[in-house]
């Protein structure tokens, strides 16, 4: 039997909440939106690059987002600086987008889900005002990290929507 990504039901949107709840709920909604755009596809479909000259695939985006979750929530906010890159190296900076295969898809999505769970754990019990240094030394706080990650997902969800529409015509919000 061929593995397919599970269909994902997004959480209900939050329209009134305190700041922390609103930020966490919005990020969770964006994460679920990405998984929803991948839902029901096989590994072969996930590696397709159907949009013009773009090399984007849904699997590449999943691999990239796994790395982004690790980089920001664990490496920088959580201070786990020794964690290695997941899907690329300094010699292969596009490995997250270029090196995924239909055969690696199930494992790659499992890595993505583990990194999201680890990101959640990294911020659990931490204040929005807790600070860390960005790669170039700028001081920022958890609040701004949530906002940045919401932007990151929103941008890539737009990419994912285009890729998915080209694969099978499915569109979504």
Secondary structure by P-SEA (a helix, b strand, c coil): ccccccbbbbccccccccaaaaaaaaaaaaaaaaaaaacccccccccccccccccccaaaaaaaaaaaaaaccccccccccccccccccccccccccccccccaaaaaaaaaaaaaaaaaaaaccccccbbbbccccccccaaaaaaaaaaaaaaaaaaaaaaaaaacccccc
